[in-house]
């Protein structure tokens, strides 16, 4: 099975790509959770605090600290701006906005009536884990062409119905007196104009079914069964042209790709919170790998334009229908976290979470349903790439809340370790929020500004375009206690 290496390393250093490769594993394991507006506004640092639905996917022990039944709903609005540029060229900016829901949840509080177990609570709902909505565009002049790789594969008899074969159907490869050739033969490093447009959409949400108990107001223990739902789509067009006439005959080519990935998985989260004193709480949580079952739907098209002795010519070919969808498995890494929080009487809190994750532990399984030697070799190569390219990192979330009677003011800061091997710096986010807490209701507004750097690679060994992305998330939570 042959796949196009049409890769966009766009948002926060995470990768967007067509078909299975190392970067796709990162897409579903590099998480930046949403949830409720309170959770977001305080930096997501609720591992030792509890009584917050957004934190159930982080540390389920916090569920034990709810004192009443509760219903919460959180609509969200996201704005992403990406600046992209080829080396030596002017930058281009692209924007994308998206409305959605980051959280829906309900908590059922019970008092078991025992001497030591003060509460036993149950919750069900979902929180957002990742957002894929983004747009990228760049343009400029650089050396080389996507046809070099296509021609090499085609001339060596390597079948690729989604790349080299569709290029051949347009007349990009042809016979002359020397045999099979193409317009860039002998001029493989020609300077041509190129542009690329990428549009990504979708989210990864996780349904949480959680249970937690409060033992003697000292130890909180919780369990969450998580069911992540994946919905990802990317549309891309890569264009080359030769307005300067550097390549004889060649005028223009356009290669488009479409990928839709959907699926679901399962994981388990265990957590505890220990109340050292009334003011100090400590927490810890362990997340099992998510076992994801995914399905790809993928197609391509290729357009080639040239002018020879017969005049101007153009042709378009499409990849065959029915070869995909393709079903496969992905296992994401374990996660472990430690947290601490200080409650300042009735005036609020300060909290910190530290999370460890090893991105090199991602693993594909491409032969779970249909054994195939070619797929098995490709699976082994991808998993080796994952081990070589990625590393273990630490994520740090800091947050606080100031209580002024029924009003709340929140702030937070995130340091998210970059997964790429040999990288020691962080992507960052700042957060803020406001809230009103009544006897039977609350309304919260949260904001997060995230920024990070990445790159775009349209084909193997292509000139790289760098990206800088800033995303602003706005959340509004409305909750009721009953």
C-alpha positions in Angstrom: 0.0 0.0 0.0 1.5 3.4 -1.0 0.6 6.7 0.6 1.4 10.3 -0.4 3.6 12.1 2.0 1.6 15.4 1.8 2.3 16.7 5.3 1.3 19.9 7.1 3.0 20.4 10.4 0.7 23.3 11.2 -0.9 24.0 14.5 1.2 24.1 17.7 3.9 21.9 16.2 1.3 19.1 15.9 1.0 17.5 12.5 -1.7 17.2 9.9 -1.1 14.7 7.2 -2.6 12.5 4.5 -2.9 8.8 5.3 -1.0 6.9 8.0 2.4 8.2 9.0 4.2 9.3 12.2 2.5 12.7 12.1 -1.0 11.2 12.2 -0.2 9.5 15.5 0.8 12.8 16.9 -2.5 14.4 15.8 -4.5 12.1 18.1 -2.2 12.2 21.1 -1.0 15.8 21.2 -4.0 17.2 23.2 -5.1 20.6 24.3 -8.3 19.9 26.2 -11.3 22.2 26.5 -14.2 21.5 28.7 -16.0 24.1 30.8 -15.3 27.9 30.8 -14.1 27.7 34.4 -11.7 24.9 33.6 -10.3 26.8 30.6 -10.1 30.1 32.4 -8.0 28.7 35.3 -5.5 27.1 32.9 -7.0 23.6 33.2 -5.1 23.2 36.5 -7.8 21.2 38.4 -6.0 17.9 39.1 -6.1 18.5 42.8 -9.2 20.7 43.1 -12.2 18.7 41.9 -15.9 19.7 41.8 -15.4 20.8 38.1 -16.8 18.8 35.2 -14.0 19.9 32.9 -11.5 18.2 35.2 -13.1 14.8 35.1 -11.2 13.8 32.0 -8.0 14.9 33.8 -8.5 13.5 37.3 -11.7 11.6 38.0 -11.2 11.8 41.7 -12.4 15.4 41.6 -15.9 14.1 40.9 -16.1 13.0 44.6 -16.1 16.7 45.7 -19.4 17.6 44.1 -22.0 18.3 46.8 -25.1 18.4 44.6 -26.5 17.2 41.3 -25.3 19.4 38.5 -26.0 20.1 34.8 -23.6 22.1 32.6 -23.5 23.1 28.9 -20.6 24.9 27.2 -20.8 26.4 23.7 -17.6 27.7 22.2 -16.2 29.9 19.5 -12.7 29.5 18.1 -10.6 31.9 15.9 -7.3 30.6 14.4 -4.8 32.7 12.5 -1.9 31.1 10.7 1.0 32.9 9.1 3.0 30.8 6.6 6.0 31.5 4.5 8.6 29.9 2.3 12.2 30.8 3.0 13.0 34.1 1.5 9.4 34.9 0.5 6.7 37.1 2.0 4.4 35.6 4.6 0.8 34.9 4.0 -2.0 34.9 6.6 -5.1 32.8 6.8 -8.0 32.8 9.3 -10.6 30.3 10.3 -13.4 30.5 12.9 -15.6 27.7 14.2 -18.6 27.5 16.6 -19.2 24.3 18.6 -19.7 22.8 22.0 -16.8 22.0 24.3 -18.7 20.4 27.0 -22.0 18.8 28.1 -22.3 17.0 31.4 -24.4 15.9 34.2 -23.4 14.9 37.8 -25.5 12.8 40.2 -24.5 13.2 43.8 -25.4 10.6 46.4 -24.8 10.1 50.1 -24.3 6.4 50.8 -25.1 6.9 54.5 -22.1 5.0 55.7 -19.8 6.1 58.5 -16.7 6.9 56.4 -17.9 7.2 52.7 -19.4 10.7 52.6 -20.3 10.7 48.9 -20.5 8.4 45.9 -21.0 10.3 42.7 -21.7 9.4 39.1 -21.2 11.6 36.0 -21.7 11.3 32.3 -20.9 13.8 29.5 -18.2 14.9 27.2 -15.3 17.3 26.9 -13.3 18.5 23.9 -9.7 17.1 23.7 -8.5 18.6 20.5 -9.6 21.1 17.8 -8.4 20.7 14.2 -10.0 23.7 12.6 -7.3 25.7 10.8 -6.3 27.2 7.4 -2.9 27.5 5.8 -1.7 29.1 2.6 1.7 30.0 1.3 3.2 30.9 -2.1 6.7 31.6 -3.5 9.5 30.4 -5.7 11.7 27.4 -4.8 13.7 24.6 -6.5 12.5 21.2 -7.3 9.1 19.6 -8.2 6.7 17.0 -6.9 7.1 15.2 -10.3 10.6 14.0 -9.4 9.3 11.5 -6.8 6.3 10.6 -8.9 8.4 9.8 -12.0 10.9 7.9 -9.9 8.2 5.6 -8.6 6.4 5.2 -11.9 9.6 4.4 -13.8 10.6 1.8 -11.2 7.2 0.1 -11.4 6.1 1.1 -7.9 2.3 1.2 -8.1 0.7 4.3 -6.6 -2.9 4.8 -7.6 -3.1 8.1 -5.6 0.1 9.8 -6.8 2.4 8.6 -9.6 -0.4 6.7 -11.5 -2.7 9.7 -11.7 0.2 11.9 -12.8 0.9 9.4 -15.6 -2.7 9.5 -16.8 -2.4 13.2 -17.6 0.5 12.8 -19.9 3.1 14.2 -17.4 5.2 11.1 -18.3 5.8 10.2 -21.9 8.0 8.3 -24.3 10.7 10.0 -26.5 13.8 8.7 -28.3 15.5 8.0 -25.0 12.5 6.1 -23.5 10.2 7.1 -20.7 10.8 10.7 -19.6 9.1 13.9 -18.3 9.5 17.6 -18.7 11.9 18.0 -15.8 14.3 15.3 -16.9 17.8 16.8 -16.6 16.3 19.9 -14.9 15.1 18.3 -11.7 16.1 21.3 -9.6 14.4 23.9 -11.7 13.2 27.1 -10.0 9.3 27.1 -10.2 6.6 29.0 -8.5 4.6 27.0 -6.0 1.6 27.5 -3.6 -0.3 25.3 -1.2 -3.7 25.7 0.4 -4.8 23.5 3.3 -8.1 23.5 5.1 -8.5 21.3 8.2 -11.6 20.8 10.2 -13.0 18.5 12.9 -12.5 17.8 16.6 -11.6 15.0 19.0 -14.2 14.8 21.8 -14.3 12.4 24.7 -17.4 11.0 26.4 -16.7 10.4 30.0 -18.5 7.9 32.3 -17.1 8.5 35.7 -17.5 7.2 39.3 -15.9 8.6 42.4 -16.1 8.3 46.2 -15.1 10.6 49.1 -13.6 8.7 52.0 -13.9 10.6 55.3 -13.3 14.0 53.6 -9.6 13.0 53.3 -9.2 10.7 50.3 -11.1 11.0 47.0 -10.8 8.2 44.5 -12.2 8.2 41.0 -12.5 6.2 37.8 -13.4 7.4 34.3 -14.1 5.3 31.3 -13.3 7.5 28.3 -14.7 7.0 24.8 -12.9 9.4 22.4 -14.6 10.3 19.1 -12.4 11.3 16.2 -13.7 13.5 13.3 -11.0 14.9 11.1 -11.0 16.3 7.6 -8.3 17.9 5.4 -8.6 19.3 1.9 -5.3 20.3 0.2 -4.2 21.7 -3.1 -0.6 22.0 -4.2 0.2 24.0 -7.3 3.4 24.5 -9.4 3.7 26.8 -12.4 6.5 28.1 -14.6 5.8 31.8 -15.5 9.5 32.4 -16.1 9.8 29.5 -18.7 12.6 27.7 -16.8 11.2 24.3 -17.9 10.6 23.5 -21.5 7.0 22.6 -22.3 5.8 22.7 -18.7 3.2 25.3 -17.8 1.4 24.2 -14.6 0.3 21.3 -12.4 -2.2 21.0 -9.5 -2.3 18.0 -7.1 -5.3 17.9 -4.8 -5.9 15.5 -1.9 -8.9 14.8 0.4 -8.8 12.8 3.6 -11.6 12.1 6.1 -10.8 10.2 9.3 -13.4 9.1 11.7 -13.5 6.6 14.5 -13.7 6.0 18.2 -11.7 4.4 21.0 -11.7 3.6 24.7 -9.4 4.3 27.6 -9.4 4.2 31.4 -8.4 7.0 33.9 -7.7 6.5 37.5 -7.2 9.3 40.0 -7.0 10.3 43.6 -7.0 13.5 45.6 -5.7 13.7 49.2 -6.7 16.5 51.5 -3.5 17.1 53.6 -5.1 20.0 55.4 -8.1 22.1 54.8 -6.0 24.4 52.6 -3.7 21.9 50.9 -4.7 19.2 48.4 -2.5 16.8 46.4 -3.6 14.8 43.4 -2.4 12.2 41.0 -3.9 10.5 37.9 -3.0 7.8 35.4 -4.4 7.5 31.9 -4.3 4.3 30.0 -3.5 4.4 26.3 -6.5 5.1 24.0 -7.2 2.2 21.8 -8.5 3.9 18.6 -10.3 2.2 15.7 -10.1 4.6 12.7 -11.3 4.7 9.1 -9.8 6.8 6.3 -11.6 7.9 3.2 -9.0 9.3 0.8 -8.8 10.4 -2.9 -6.6 12.6 -5.1 -6.7 14.3 -8.5 -3.9 15.6 -10.7 -4.0 18.3 -13.4 -1.1 18.8 -15.9 -0.8 21.7 -18.4 1.9 21.9 -21.0 2.6 23.5 -24.4 4.4 21.6 -27.1 4.5 21.5 -30.9 0.7 20.7 -31.0 -0.1 23.8 -28.9 -1.5 24.1 -25.4 -2.7 20.9 -23.7 -4.2 20.0 -20.3 -5.6 16.9 -18.7 -7.0 15.9 -15.3 -7.1 12.4 -13.8 -8.7 11.2 -10.6 -7.7 8.4 -8.2 -9.9 5.3 -8.4 -13.0 5.1 -6.3 -13.6 2.2 -3.9 -10.0 1.5 -2.9 -10.6 3.2 0.4 -12.0 3.5 3.1 -9.3 1.8 5.1 -9.7 0.5 8.6 -6.8 0.5 11.1 -5.8 0.8 14.8 -3.8 3.3 16.8 -2.7 3.0 20.4 -1.7 6.3 22.0 0.7 6.7 25.0 0.2 6.4 28.7 -0.1 9.6 30.7 0.6 10.4 34.3 0.1 13.6 36.3 0.7 15.1 39.7 -1.0 18.1 41.0 -1.2 20.4 44.0 -3.7 23.1 45.0 -3.8 25.7 47.8 -7.2 27.0 48.9 -7.0 30.5 50.4 -10.0 30.4 52.8 -13.0 31.9 51.0 -10.9 34.0 48.7 -10.0 31.5 46.0 -7.2 29.1 45.1 -3.8 28.6 43.4 -3.1 25.3 41.6 -0.5 23.5 39.5 -0.5 20.3 37.4 2.4 18.5 35.8 1.7 15.9 33.2 4.2 13.3 31.7 3.6 11.8 28.3 5.9 9.8 25.9 4.9 10.5 22.3 7.3 7.9 21.0 5.0 5.2 22.5 2.3 5.8 19.8 1.8 2.5 17.8 -0.1 1.8 14.6 -1.7 -1.6 13.8 -2.5 -1.8 10.1 -3.0 -5.5 10.0 -5.5 -6.1 12.8 -8.4 -7.0 10.4 -6.6 -8.2 7.3 -3.1 -9.7 7.5 -0.9 -8.4 4.7 2.9 -8.5 4.4 3.1 -5.2 2.6 1.0 -3.5 5.2 3.0 -5.1 8.0 6.2 -3.8 6.5 4.7 -0.3 6.3 3.4 -0.6 9.8 6.9 -1.5 11.1 8.4 1.4 9.2 5.9 3.9 10.6 6.3 2.7 14.2 10.1 3.0 13.8 9.7 6.5 12.5 7.5 7.4 15.6 10.2 6.1 18.0 12.9 8.0 16.1 11.0 11.3 15.6 9.3 11.9 19.0 10.2 12.0 22.6 8.7 12.2 26.1 7.7 15.6 27.4 6.2 17.4 30.3 3.2 19.6 30.2 2.7 22.2 33.0 -0.6 23.9 33.8 -0.9 26.7 36.3 -4.1 28.4 37.4 -5.8 30.5 40.0 -9.2 31.9 41.0 -10.1 35.0 43.1 -13.5 34.9 44.7 -15.3 38.2 45.4 -18.6 37.3 47.0 -20.5 35.7 44.0 -18.1 37.0 41.4 -15.0 35.0 40.2 -11.8 36.2 38.4 -9.5 33.5 36.9 -6.2 33.2 35.1 -3.8 30.6 34.0 -0.7 29.7 32.0 0.3 26.5 30.1 3.6 25.2 29.0 3.2 22.3 26.5 6.3 20.3 25.7 7.0 19.9 22.0 6.9 16.2 21.0 9.7 16.4 18.3 12.9 14.6 19.3 15.7 17.0 20.3 13.3 19.9 21.0 13.4 21.3 24.5 11.2 24.3 24.3 7.5 24.7 24.8 4.3 25.8 23.1 2.4 28.2 25.4 -1.0 29.4 26.2 -2.5 32.1 28.5 -6.0 31.9 29.9 -8.4 34.1 31.7 -12.0 34.0 32.9 -14.9 35.5 34.7 -17.8 34.0 36.5 -20.9 34.4 38.7 -21.8 31.7 41.2 -25.3 31.6 42.7 -27.0 29.2 45.0 -28.5 27.1 42.2 -26.7 28.3 39.1 -23.5 29.6 37.6 -22.4 31.4 34.5 -18.7 31.4 33.4 -16.8 32.9 30.6 -13.3 31.5 29.6 -10.7 32.5 27.1 -7.5 30.9 26.0 -4.9 32.2 23.6 -2.5 29.5 22.3 0.4 30.0 20.0 3.0 27.7 18.4 5.2 27.1 15.4 5.3 24.4 12.8 6.1 23.7 9.2 4.4 22.5 6.0 6.0 19.9 3.7 3.9 19.1 0.5 6.0 16.1 -0.5 9.2 14.3 0.7 12.3 16.5 0.5 10.2 19.5 -0.6 11.1 23.1 0.3 9.7 23.7 3.8 7.2 26.5 4.6 7.3 27.6 8.3 4.1 28.4 10.1 3.2 30.5 13.2 -0.3 29.9 14.5 -2.3 31.9 17.1 -5.7 30.5 18.3 -8.2 32.1 20.5 -10.9 30.0 22.2 -13.9 31.6 23.9 -16.2 29.4 26.1 -19.4 30.2 27.9 -20.7 27.7 30.5 -24.2 27.7 32.0 -24.7 25.4 34.9 -27.5 24.4 37.3 -27.3 22.8 40.7 -30.3 20.8 41.9 
